[in-house]
Amino acid sequence: MSVLLVLIPLALLIGVIWLGAFIWSVKSDQYDDLDGAARRILLDDEEK
């Protein structure tokens, strides 16, 4: 039972850290251009 006294706050702390990282990534426009990287792979940039 004493393990729960450690695991519950630890789980809450990890959840808060994850939520903070997610909010930071959204605010810093990490998800701004989701299709750009997928299309860039198809382009051939080499000069022949």
mmCIF entry with sequence, helices, sheets and N, C-alpha, C, O atoms, coordinates in Angstrom:
data_MODEL
# 
_entry.id   MODEL 
# 
_entity.id                         1 
_entity.type                       polymer 
_entity.pdbx_number_of_molecules   1 
# 
_entity_poly.entity_id                      1 
_entity_poly.type                           'polypeptide(L)' 
_entity_poly.nstd_linkage                   no 
_entity_poly.nstd_monomer                   no 
_entity_poly.pdbx_seq_one_letter_code       MSVLLVLIPLALLIGVIWLGAFIWSVKSDQYDDLDGAARRILLDDEEK 
_entity_poly.pdbx_seq_one_letter_code_can   MSVLLVLIPLALLIGVIWLGAFIWSVKSDQYDDLDGAARRILLDDEEK 
_entity_poly.pdbx_strand_id                 A 
# 
loop_
_entity_poly_seq.entity_id 
_entity_poly_seq.num 
_entity_poly_seq.mon_id 
_entity_poly_seq.hetero 
1 1  MET n 
1 2  SER n 
1 3  VAL n 
1 4  LEU n 
1 5  LEU n 
1 6  VAL n 
1 7  LEU n 
1 8  ILE n 
1 9  PRO n 
1 10 LEU n 
1 11 ALA n 
1 12 LEU n 
1 13 LEU n 
1 14 ILE n 
1 15 GLY n 
1 16 VAL n 
1 17 ILE n 
1 18 TRP n 
1 19 LEU n 
1 20 GLY n 
1 21 ALA n 
1 22 PHE n 
1 23 ILE n 
1 24 TRP n 
1 25 SER n 
1 26 VAL n 
1 27 LYS n 
1 28 SER n 
1 29 ASP n 
1 30 GLN n 
1 31 TYR n 
1 32 ASP n 
1 33 ASP n 
1 34 LEU n 
1 35 ASP n 
1 36 GLY n 
1 37 ALA n 
1 38 ALA n 
1 39 ARG n 
1 40 ARG n 
1 41 ILE n 
1 42 LEU n 
1 43 LEU n 
1 44 ASP n 
1 45 ASP n 
1 46 GLU n 
1 47 GLU n 
1 48 LYS n 
# 
_struct_asym.id          A 
_struct_asym.entity_id   1 
# 
loop_
_struct_conf.conf_type_id 
_struct_conf.id 
_struct_conf.pdbx_PDB_helix_id 
_struct_conf.beg_label_comp_id 
_struct_conf.beg_label_asym_id 
_struct_conf.beg_label_seq_id 
_struct_conf.pdbx_beg_PDB_ins_code 
_struct_conf.end_label_comp_id 
_struct_conf.end_label_asym_id 
_struct_conf.end_label_seq_id 
_struct_conf.pdbx_end_PDB_ins_code 
_struct_conf.beg_auth_comp_id 
_struct_conf.beg_auth_asym_id 
_struct_conf.beg_auth_seq_id 
_struct_conf.end_auth_comp_id 
_struct_conf.end_auth_asym_id 
_struct_conf.end_auth_seq_id 
_struct_conf.pdbx_PDB_helix_class 
_struct_conf.details 
_struct_conf.pdbx_PDB_helix_length 
HELX_P HELX_P1 AA1 LEU A 4  ? LYS A 27 ? LEU A 4  LYS A 27 1 ? 24 
HELX_P HELX_P2 AA2 GLY A 36 ? ARG A 40 ? GLY A 36 ARG A 40 1 ? 5  
# 
_struct_conf_type.id          HELX_P 
_struct_conf_type.criteria    ? 
_struct_conf_type.reference   ? 
# 
loop_
_atom_site.group_PDB 
_atom_site.id 
_atom_site.type_symbol 
_atom_site.label_atom_id 
_atom_site.label_alt_id 
_atom_site.label_comp_id 
_atom_site.label_asym_id 
_atom_site.label_entity_id 
_atom_site.label_seq_id 
_atom_site.pdbx_PDB_ins_code 
_atom_site.Cartn_x 
_atom_site.Cartn_y 
_atom_site.Cartn_z 
_atom_site.occupancy 
_atom_site.B_iso_or_equiv 
_atom_site.pdbx_formal_charge 
_atom_site.auth_seq_id 
_atom_site.auth_comp_id 
_atom_site.auth_asym_id 
_atom_site.auth_atom_id 
_atom_site.pdbx_PDB_model_num 
ATOM 1   N N  . MET A 1 1  ? 0.820  -1.199 0.000   1.00 0.00 ? 1  MET A N  1 
ATOM 2   C CA . MET A 1 1  ? 0.000  0.000  0.000   1.00 0.00 ? 1  MET A CA 1 
ATOM 3   C C  . MET A 1 1  ? 0.859  1.257  0.000   1.00 0.00 ? 1  MET A C  1 
ATOM 4   O O  . MET A 1 1  ? 0.466  2.283  -0.555  1.00 0.00 ? 1  MET A O  1 
ATOM 5   N N  . SER A 1 2  ? 2.031  1.177  0.622   1.00 0.00 ? 2  SER A N  1 
ATOM 6   C CA . SER A 1 2  ? 2.895  2.358  0.664   1.00 0.00 ? 2  SER A CA 1 
ATOM 7   C C  . SER A 1 2  ? 3.502  2.663  -0.701  1.00 0.00 ? 2  SER A C  1 
ATOM 8   O O  . SER A 1 2  ? 3.948  3.783  -0.952  1.00 0.00 ? 2  SER A O  1 
ATOM 9   N N  . VAL A 1 3  ? 3.518  1.665  -1.580  1.00 0.00 ? 3  VAL A N  1 
ATOM 10  C CA . VAL A 1 3  ? 4.030  1.893  -2.936  1.00 0.00 ? 3  VAL A CA 1 
ATOM 11  C C  . VAL A 1 3  ? 3.130  2.867  -3.679  1.00 0.00 ? 3  VAL A C  1 
ATOM 12  O O  . VAL A 1 3  ? 3.608  3.657  -4.493  1.00 0.00 ? 3  VAL A O  1 
ATOM 13  N N  . LEU A 1 4  ? 1.837  2.818  -3.407  1.00 0.00 ? 4  LEU A N  1 
ATOM 14  C CA . LEU A 1 4  ? 0.901  3.730  -4.062  1.00 0.00 ? 4  LEU A CA 1 
ATOM 15  C C  . LEU A 1 4  ? 1.170  5.182  -3.685  1.00 0.00 ? 4  LEU A C  1 
ATOM 16  O O  . LEU A 1 4  ? 0.896  6.088  -4.473  1.00 0.00 ? 4  LEU A O  1 
ATOM 17  N N  . LEU A 1 5  ? 1.697  5.408  -2.504  1.00 0.00 ? 5  LEU A N  1 
ATOM 18  C CA . LEU A 1 5  ? 2.020  6.765  -2.077  1.00 0.00 ? 5  LEU A CA 1 
ATOM 19  C C  . LEU A 1 5  ? 3.165  7.355  -2.902  1.00 0.00 ? 5  LEU A C  1 
ATOM 20  O O  . LEU A 1 5  ? 3.323  8.574  -2.965  1.00 0.00 ? 5  LEU A O  1 
ATOM 21  N N  . VAL A 1 6  ? 3.948  6.507  -3.521  1.00 0.00 ? 6  VAL A N  1 
ATOM 22  C CA . VAL A 1 6  ? 5.027  6.965  -4.389  1.00 0.00 ? 6  VAL A CA 1 
ATOM 23  C C  . VAL A 1 6  ? 4.575  6.980  -5.845  1.00 0.00 ? 6  VAL A C  1 
ATOM 24  O O  . VAL A 1 6  ? 4.866  7.927  -6.575  1.00 0.00 ? 6  VAL A O  1 
ATOM 25  N N  . LEU A 1 7  ? 3.869  5.939  -6.270  1.00 0.00 ? 7  LEU A N  1 
ATOM 26  C CA . LEU A 1 7  ? 3.529  5.788  -7.680  1.00 0.00 ? 7  LEU A CA 1 
ATOM 27  C C  . LEU A 1 7  ? 2.479  6.789  -8.161  1.00 0.00 ? 7  LEU A C  1 
ATOM 28  O O  . LEU A 1 7  ? 2.571  7.270  -9.291  1.00 0.00 ? 7  LEU A O  1 
ATOM 29  N N  . ILE A 1 8  ? 1.505  7.108  -7.350  1.00 0.00 ? 8  ILE A N  1 
ATOM 30  C CA . ILE A 1 8  ? 0.457  8.038  -7.776  1.00 0.00 ? 8  ILE A CA 1 
ATOM 31  C C  . ILE A 1 8  ? 1.013  9.442  -7.998  1.00 0.00 ? 8  ILE A C  1 
ATOM 32  O O  . ILE A 1 8  ? 0.741  10.029 -9.045  1.00 0.00 ? 8  ILE A O  1 
ATOM 33  N N  . PRO A 1 9  ? 1.785  10.014 -7.058  1.00 0.00 ? 9  PRO A N  1 
ATOM 34  C CA . PRO A 1 9  ? 2.382  11.328 -7.345  1.00 0.00 ? 9  PRO A CA 1 
ATOM 35  C C  . PRO A 1 9  ? 3.376  11.294 -8.503  1.00 0.00 ? 9  PRO A C  1 
ATOM 36  O O  . PRO A 1 9  ? 3.484  12.259 -9.260  1.00 0.00 ? 9  PRO A O  1 
ATOM 37  N N  . LEU A 1 10 ? 4.100  10.186 -8.641  1.00 0.00 ? 10 LEU A N  1 
ATOM 38  C CA . LEU A 1 10 ? 5.039  10.062 -9.757  1.00 0.00 ? 10 LEU A CA 1 
ATOM 39  C C  . LEU A 1 10 ? 4.305  10.048 -11.090 1.00 0.00 ? 10 LEU A C  1 
ATOM 40  O O  . LEU A 1 10 ? 4.742  10.691 -12.045 1.00 0.00 ? 10 LEU A O  1 
ATOM 41  N N  . ALA A 1 11 ? 3.195  9.321  -11.163 1.00 0.00 ? 11 ALA A N  1 
ATOM 42  C CA . ALA A 1 11 ? 2.397  9.283  -12.391 1.00 0.00 ? 11 ALA A CA 1 
ATOM 43  C C  . ALA A 1 11 ? 1.817  10.663 -12.701 1.00 0.00 ? 11 ALA A C  1 
ATOM 44  O O  . ALA A 1 11 ? 1.782  11.078 -13.860 1.00 0.00 ? 11 ALA A O  1 
ATOM 45  N N  . LEU A 1 12 ? 1.366  11.364 -11.680 1.00 0.00 ? 12 LEU A N  1 
ATOM 46  C CA . LEU A 1 12 ? 0.836  12.714 -11.891 1.00 0.00 ? 12 LEU A CA 1 
ATOM 47  C C  . LEU A 1 12 ? 1.930  13.665 -12.360 1.00 0.00 ? 12 LEU A C  1 
ATOM 48  O O  . LEU A 1 12 ? 1.688  14.507 -13.224 1.00 0.00 ? 12 LEU A O  1 
ATOM 49  N N  . LEU A 1 13 ? 3.108  13.542 -11.808 1.00 0.00 ? 13 LEU A N  1 
ATOM 50  C CA . LEU A 1 13 ? 4.236  14.388 -12.216 1.00 0.00 ? 13 LEU A CA 1 
ATOM 51  C C  . LEU A 1 13 ? 4.624  14.129 -13.665 1.00 0.00 ? 13 LEU A C  1 
ATOM 52  O O  . LEU A 1 13 ? 4.870  15.070 -14.421 1.00 0.00 ? 13 LEU A O  1 
ATOM 53  N N  . ILE A 1 14 ? 4.681  12.870 -14.053 1.00 0.00 ? 14 ILE A N  1 
ATOM 54  C CA . ILE A 1 14 ? 5.006  12.529 -15.441 1.00 0.00 ? 14 ILE A CA 1 
ATOM 55  C C  . ILE A 1 14 ? 3.925  13.055 -16.381 1.00 0.00 ? 14 ILE A C  1 
ATOM 56  O O  . ILE A 1 14 ? 4.237  13.542 -17.468 1.00 0.00 ? 14 ILE A O  1 
ATOM 57  N N  . GLY A 1 15 ? 2.672  12.963 -15.980 1.00 0.00 ? 15 GLY A N  1 
ATOM 58  C CA . GLY A 1 15 ? 1.580  13.492 -16.797 1.00 0.00 ? 15 GLY A CA 1 
ATOM 59  C C  . GLY A 1 15 ? 1.655  14.998 -16.958 1.00 0.00 ? 15 GLY A C  1 
ATOM 60  O O  . GLY A 1 15 ? 1.400  15.515 -18.046 1.00 0.00 ? 15 GLY A O  1 
ATOM 61  N N  . VAL A 1 16 ? 1.999  15.707 -15.900 1.00 0.00 ? 16 VAL A N  1 
ATOM 62  C CA . VAL A 1 16 ? 2.128  17.164 -15.978 1.00 0.00 ? 16 VAL A CA 1 
ATOM 63  C C  . VAL A 1 16 ? 3.306  17.555 -16.861 1.00 0.00 ? 16 VAL A C  1 
ATOM 64  O O  . VAL A 1 16 ? 3.217  18.512 -17.630 1.00 0.00 ? 16 VAL A O  1 
ATOM 65  N N  . ILE A 1 17 ? 4.410  16.819 -16.751 1.00 0.00 ? 17 ILE A N  1 
ATOM 66  C CA . ILE A 1 17 ? 5.574  17.095 -17.608 1.00 0.00 ? 17 ILE A CA 1 
ATOM 67  C C  . ILE A 1 17 ? 5.224  16.849 -19.067 1.00 0.00 ? 17 ILE A C  1 
ATOM 68  O O  . ILE A 1 17 ? 5.588  17.648 -19.929 1.00 0.00 ? 17 ILE A O  1 
ATOM 69  N N  . TRP A 1 18 ? 4.523  15.753 -19.361 1.00 0.00 ? 18 TRP A N  1 
ATOM 70  C CA . TRP A 1 18 ? 4.120  15.463 -20.742 1.00 0.00 ? 18 TRP A CA 1 
ATOM 71  C C  . TRP A 1 18 ? 3.191  16.544 -21.269 1.00 0.00 ? 18 TRP A C  1 
ATOM 72  O O  . TRP A 1 18 ? 3.344  16.997 -22.404 1.00 0.00 ? 18 TRP A O  1 
ATOM 73  N N  . LEU A 1 19 ? 2.229  16.962 -20.452 1.00 0.00 ? 19 LEU A N  1 
ATOM 74  C CA . LEU A 1 19 ? 1.299  17.996 -20.879 1.00 0.00 ? 19 LEU A CA 1 
ATOM 75  C C  . LEU A 1 19 ? 2.027  19.314 -21.144 1.00 0.00 ? 19 LEU A C  1 
ATOM 76  O O  . LEU A 1 19 ? 1.717  20.009 -22.111 1.00 0.00 ? 19 LEU A O  1 
ATOM 77  N N  . GLY A 1 20 ? 2.975  19.655 -20.303 1.00 0.00 ? 20 GLY A N  1 
ATOM 78  C CA . GLY A 1 20 ? 3.767  20.869 -20.515 1.00 0.00 ? 20 GLY A CA 1 
ATOM 79  C C  . GLY A 1 20 ? 4.579  20.802 -21.797 1.00 0.00 ? 20 GLY A C  1 
ATOM 80  O O  . GLY A 1 20 ? 4.660  21.786 -22.533 1.00 0.00 ? 20 GLY A O  1 
ATOM 81  N N  . ALA A 1 21 ? 5.183  19.650 -22.072 1.00 0.00 ? 21 ALA A N  1 
ATOM 82  C CA . ALA A 1 21 ? 5.952  19.488 -23.303 1.00 0.00 ? 21 ALA A CA 1 
ATOM 83  C C  . ALA A 1 21 ? 5.047  19.571 -24.529 1.00 0.00 ? 21 ALA A C  1 
ATOM 84  O O  . ALA A 1 21 ? 5.436  20.148 -25.544 1.00 0.00 ? 21 ALA A O  1 
ATOM 85  N N  . PHE A 1 22 ? 3.854  19.007 -24.447 1.00 0.00 ? 22 PHE A N  1 
ATOM 86  C CA . PHE A 1 22 ? 2.920  19.057 -25.563 1.00 0.00 ? 22 PHE A CA 1 
ATOM 87  C C  . PHE A 1 22 ? 2.450  20.479 -25.816 1.00 0.00 ? 22 PHE A C  1 
ATOM 88  O O  . PHE A 1 22 ? 2.397  20.917 -26.966 1.00 0.00 ? 22 PHE A O  1 
ATOM 89  N N  . ILE A 1 23 ? 2.109  21.201 -24.766 1.00 0.00 ? 23 ILE A N  1 
ATOM 90  C CA . ILE A 1 23 ? 1.666  22.590 -24.929 1.00 0.00 ? 23 ILE A CA 1 
ATOM 91  C C  . ILE A 1 23 ? 2.789  23.444 -25.491 1.00 0.00 ? 23 ILE A C  1 
ATOM 92  O O  . ILE A 1 23 ? 2.550  24.299 -26.343 1.00 0.00 ? 23 ILE A O  1 
ATOM 93  N N  . TRP A 1 24 ? 4.019  23.220 -25.021 1.00 0.00 ? 24 TRP A N  1 
ATOM 94  C CA . TRP A 1 24 ? 5.165  23.962 -25.556 1.00 0.00 ? 24 TRP A CA 1 
ATOM 95  C C  . TRP A 1 24 ? 5.358  23.675 -27.045 1.00 0.00 ? 24 TRP A C  1 
ATOM 96  O O  . TRP A 1 24 ? 5.631  24.593 -27.818 1.00 0.00 ? 24 TRP A O  1 
ATOM 97  N N  . SER A 1 25 ? 5.220  22.413 -27.455 1.00 0.00 ? 25 SER A N  1 
ATOM 98  C CA . SER A 1 25 ? 5.431  22.077 -28.859 1.00 0.00 ? 25 SER A CA 1 
ATOM 99  C C  . SER A 1 25 ? 4.350  22.682 -29.748 1.00 0.00 ? 25 SER A C  1 
ATOM 100 O O  . SER A 1 25 ? 4.634  23.077 -30.879 1.00 0.00 ? 25 SER A O  1 
ATOM 101 N N  . VAL A 1 26 ? 3.130  22.760 -29.261 1.00 0.00 ? 26 VAL A N  1 
ATOM 102 C CA . VAL A 1 26 ? 2.058  23.378 -30.039 1.00 0.00 ? 26 VAL A CA 1 
ATOM 103 C C  . VAL A 1 26 ? 2.291  24.882 -30.158 1.00 0.00 ? 26 VAL A C  1 
ATOM 104 O O  . VAL A 1 26 ? 2.090  25.455 -31.229 1.00 0.00 ? 26 VAL A O  1 
ATOM 105 N N  . LYS A 1 27 ? 2.709  25.523 -29.074 1.00 0.00 ? 27 LYS A N  1 
ATOM 106 C CA . LYS A 1 27 ? 2.926  26.969 -29.101 1.00 0.00 ? 27 LYS A CA 1 
ATOM 107 C C  . LYS A 1 27 ? 4.143  27.358 -29.930 1.00 0.00 ? 27 LYS A C  1 
ATOM 108 O O  . LYS A 1 27 ? 4.207  28.477 -30.439 1.00 0.00 ? 27 LYS A O  1 
ATOM 109 N N  . SER A 1 28 ? 5.111  26.453 -30.077 1.00 0.00 ? 28 SER A N  1 
ATOM 110 C CA . SER A 1 28 ? 6.297  26.777 -30.866 1.00 0.00 ? 28 SER A CA 1 
ATOM 111 C C  . SER A 1 28 ? 6.166  26.294 -32.312 1.00 0.00 ? 28 SER A C  1 
ATOM 112 O O  . SER A 1 28 ? 7.166  26.163 -33.017 1.00 0.00 ? 28 SER A O  1 
ATOM 113 N N  . ASP A 1 29 ? 4.943  26.032 -32.747 1.00 0.00 ? 29 ASP A N  1 
ATOM 114 C CA . ASP A 1 29 ? 4.608  25.683 -34.141 1.00 0.00 ? 29 ASP A CA 1 
ATOM 115 C C  . ASP A 1 29 ? 5.316  24.433 -34.645 1.00 0.00 ? 29 ASP A C  1 
ATOM 116 O O  . ASP A 1 29 ? 5.744  24.397 -35.798 1.00 0.00 ? 29 ASP A O  1 
ATOM 117 N N  . GLN A 1 30 ? 5.447  23.420 -33.816 1.00 0.00 ? 30 GLN A N  1 
ATOM 118 C CA . GLN A 1 30 ? 6.057  22.172 -34.242 1.00 0.00 ? 30 GLN A CA 1 
ATOM 119 C C  . GLN A 1 30 ? 5.144  21.394 -35.185 1.00 0.00 ? 30 GLN A C  1 
ATOM 120 O O  . GLN A 1 30 ? 5.622  20.586 -35.981 1.00 0.00 ? 30 GLN A O  1 
ATOM 121 N N  . TYR A 1 31 ? 3.851  21.627 -35.104 1.00 0.00 ? 31 TYR A N  1 
ATOM 122 C CA . TYR A 1 31 ? 2.881  20.902 -35.928 1.00 0.00 ? 31 TYR A CA 1 
ATOM 123 C C  . TYR A 1 31 ? 2.320  21.788 -37.032 1.00 0.00 ? 31 TYR A C  1 
ATOM 124 O O  . TYR A 1 31 ? 1.207  21.560 -37.508 1.00 0.00 ? 31 TYR A O  1 
ATOM 125 N N  . ASP A 1 32 ? 3.073  22.782 -37.437 1.00 0.00 ? 32 ASP A N  1 
ATOM 126 C CA . ASP A 1 32 ? 2.585  23.757 -38.398 1.00 0.00 ? 32 ASP A CA 1 
ATOM 127 C C  . ASP A 1 32 ? 2.472  23.180 -39.807 1.00 0.00 ? 32 ASP A C  1 
ATOM 128 O O  . ASP A 1 32 ? 1.473  23.416 -40.487 1.00 0.00 ? 32 ASP A O  1 
ATOM 129 N N  . ASP A 1 33 ? 3.471  22.435 -40.252 1.00 0.00 ? 33 ASP A N  1 
ATOM 130 C CA . ASP A 1 33 ? 3.499  21.924 -41.621 1.00 0.00 ? 33 ASP A CA 1 
ATOM 131 C C  . ASP A 1 33 ? 3.688  20.413 -41.585 1.00 0.00 ? 33 ASP A C  1 
ATOM 132 O O  . ASP A 1 33 ? 4.819  19.931 -41.656 1.00 0.00 ? 33 ASP A O  1 
ATOM 133 N N  . LEU A 1 34 ? 2.605  19.666 -41.475 1.00 0.00 ? 34 LEU A N  1 
ATOM 134 C CA . LEU A 1 34 ? 2.702  18.219 -41.360 1.00 0.00 ? 34 LEU A CA 1 
ATOM 135 C C  . LEU A 1 34 ? 2.936  17.543 -42.710 1.00 0.00 ? 34 LEU A C  1 
ATOM 136 O O  . LEU A 1 34 ? 3.528  16.465 -42.766 1.00 0.00 ? 34 LEU A O  1 
ATOM 137 N N  . ASP A 1 35 ? 2.479  18.164 -43.794 1.00 0.00 ? 35 ASP A N  1 
ATOM 138 C CA . ASP A 1 35 ? 2.615  17.545 -45.114 1.00 0.00 ? 35 ASP A CA 1 
ATOM 139 C C  . ASP A 1 35 ? 3.913  17.910 -45.812 1.00 0.00 ? 35 ASP A C  1 
ATOM 140 O O  . ASP A 1 35 ? 4.294  17.248 -46.777 1.00 0.00 ? 35 ASP A O  1 
ATOM 141 N N  . GLY A 1 36 ? 4.593  18.930 -45.358 1.00 0.00 ? 36 GLY A N  1 
ATOM 142 C CA . GLY A 1 36 ? 5.799  19.399 -46.031 1.00 0.00 ? 36 GLY A CA 1 
ATOM 143 C C  . GLY A 1 36 ? 6.907  18.365 -46.067 1.00 0.00 ? 36 GLY A C  1 
ATOM 144 O O  . GLY A 1 36 ? 7.517  18.165 -47.117 1.00 0.00 ? 36 GLY A O  1 
ATOM 145 N N  . ALA A 1 37 ? 7.184  17.705 -44.961 1.00 0.00 ? 37 ALA A N  1 
ATOM 146 C CA . ALA A 1 37 ? 8.257  16.709 -44.912 1.00 0.00 ? 37 ALA A CA 1 
ATOM 147 C C  . ALA A 1 37 ? 7.919  15.504 -45.790 1.00 0.00 ? 37 ALA A C  1 
ATOM 148 O O  . ALA A 1 37 ? 8.804  14.928 -46.424 1.00 0.00 ? 37 ALA A O  1 
ATOM 149 N N  . ALA A 1 38 ? 6.663  15.130 -45.826 1.00 0.00 ? 38 ALA A N  1 
ATOM 150 C CA . ALA A 1 38 ? 6.267  13.983 -46.643 1.00 0.00 ? 38 ALA A CA 1 
ATOM 151 C C  . ALA A 1 38 ? 6.406  14.300 -48.136 1.00 0.00 ? 38 ALA A C  1 
ATOM 152 O O  . ALA A 1 38 ? 6.743  13.418 -48.927 1.00 0.00 ? 38 ALA A O  1 
ATOM 153 N N  . ARG A 1 39 ? 6.154  15.525 -48.514 1.00 0.00 ? 39 ARG A N  1 
ATOM 154 C CA . ARG A 1 39 ? 6.279  15.896 -49.933 1.00 0.00 ? 39 ARG A CA 1 
ATOM 155 C C  . ARG A 1 39 ? 7.730  16.161 -50.323 1.00 0.00 ? 39 ARG A C  1 
ATOM 156 O O  . ARG A 1 39 ? 8.110  15.928 -51.470 1.00 0.00 ? 39 ARG A O  1 
ATOM 157 N N  . ARG A 1 40 ? 8.543  16.643 -49.389 1.00 0.00 ? 40 ARG A N  1 
ATOM 158 C CA . ARG A 1 40 ? 9.941  16.931 -49.694 1.00 0.00 ? 40 ARG A CA 1 
ATOM 159 C C  . ARG A 1 40 ? 10.716 15.680 -50.055 1.00 0.00 ? 40 ARG A C  1 
ATOM 160 O O  . ARG A 1 40 ? 11.678 15.744 -50.820 1.00 0.00 ? 40 ARG A O  1 
ATOM 161 N N  . ILE A 1 41 ? 10.304 14.539 -49.510 1.00 0.00 ? 41 ILE A N  1 
ATOM 162 C CA . ILE A 1 41 ? 10.985 13.279 -49.819 1.00 0.00 ? 41 ILE A CA 1 
ATOM 163 C C  . ILE A 1 41 ? 10.821 12.921 -51.291 1.00 0.00 ? 41 ILE A C  1 
ATOM 164 O O  . ILE A 1 41 ? 11.702 12.295 -51.880 1.00 0.00 ? 41 ILE A O  1 
ATOM 165 N N  . LEU A 1 42 ? 9.701  13.315 -51.885 1.00 0.00 ? 42 LEU A N  1 
ATOM 166 C CA . LEU A 1 42 ? 9.409  12.954 -53.274 1.00 0.00 ? 42 LEU A CA 1 
ATOM 167 C C  . LEU A 1 42 ? 10.111 13.852 -54.276 1.00 0.00 ? 42 LEU A C  1 
ATOM 168 O O  . LEU A 1 42 ? 10.211 13.498 -55.450 1.00 0.00 ? 42 LEU A O  1 
ATOM 169 N N  . LEU A 1 43 ? 10.598 15.001 -53.843 1.00 0.00 ? 43 LEU A N  1 
ATOM 170 C CA . LEU A 1 43 ? 11.242 15.937 -54.767 1.00 0.00 ? 43 LEU A CA 1 
ATOM 171 C C  . LEU A 1 43 ? 12.689 15.534 -54.999 1.00 0.00 ? 43 LEU A C  1 
ATOM 172 O O  . LEU A 1 43 ? 13.389 15.113 -54.077 1.00 0.00 ? 43 LEU A O  1 
ATOM 173 N N  . ASP A 1 44 ? 13.121 15.668 -56.233 1.00 0.00 ? 44 ASP A N  1 
ATOM 174 C CA . ASP A 1 44 ? 14.498 15.354 -56.573 1.00 0.00 ? 44 ASP A CA 1 
ATOM 175 C C  . ASP A 1 44 ? 15.263 16.668 -56.712 1.00 0.00 ? 44 ASP A C  1 
ATOM 176 O O  . ASP A 1 44 ? 15.047 17.419 -57.663 1.00 0.00 ? 44 ASP A O  1 
ATOM 177 N N  . ASP A 1 45 ? 16.150 16.941 -55.770 1.00 0.00 ? 45 ASP A N  1 
ATOM 178 C CA . ASP A 1 45 ? 16.865 18.193 -55.762 1.00 0.00 ? 45 ASP A CA 1 
ATOM 179 C C  . ASP A 1 45 ? 18.199 18.147 -56.496 1.00 0.00 ? 45 ASP A C  1 
ATOM 180 O O  . ASP A 1 45 ? 18.862 19.176 -56.623 1.00 0.00 ? 45 ASP A O  1 
ATOM 181 N N  . GLU A 1 46 ? 18.603 16.991 -56.975 1.00 0.00 ? 46 GLU A N  1 
ATOM 182 C CA . GLU A 1 46 ? 19.901 16.863 -57.646 1.00 0.00 ? 46 GLU A CA 1 
ATOM 183 C C  . GLU A 1 46 ? 19.843 17.443 -59.045 1.00 0.00 ? 46 GLU A C  1 
ATOM 184 O O  . GLU A 1 46 ? 18.884 17.225 -59.785 1.00 0.00 ? 46 GLU A O  1 
ATOM 185 N N  . GLU A 1 47 ? 20.886 18.187 -59.397 1.00 0.00 ? 47 GLU A N  1 
ATOM 186 C CA . GLU A 1 47 ? 21.031 18.717 -60.753 1.00 0.00 ? 47 GLU A CA 1 
ATOM 187 C C  . GLU A 1 47 ? 21.704 17.661 -61.617 1.00 0.00 ? 47 GLU A C  1 
ATOM 188 O O  . GLU A 1 47 ? 22.701 17.067 -61.204 1.00 0.00 ? 47 GLU A O  1 
ATOM 189 N N  . LYS A 1 48 ? 21.175 17.423 -62.803 1.00 0.00 ? 48 LYS A N  1 
ATOM 190 C CA . LYS A 1 48 ? 21.782 16.412 -63.679 1.00 0.00 ? 48 LYS A CA 1 
ATOM 191 C C  . LYS A 1 48 ? 22.576 17.067 -64.794 1.00 0.00 ? 48 LYS A C  1 
ATOM 192 O O  . LYS A 1 48 ? 23.157 16.373 -65.628 1.00 0.00 ? 48 LYS A O  1 
# 
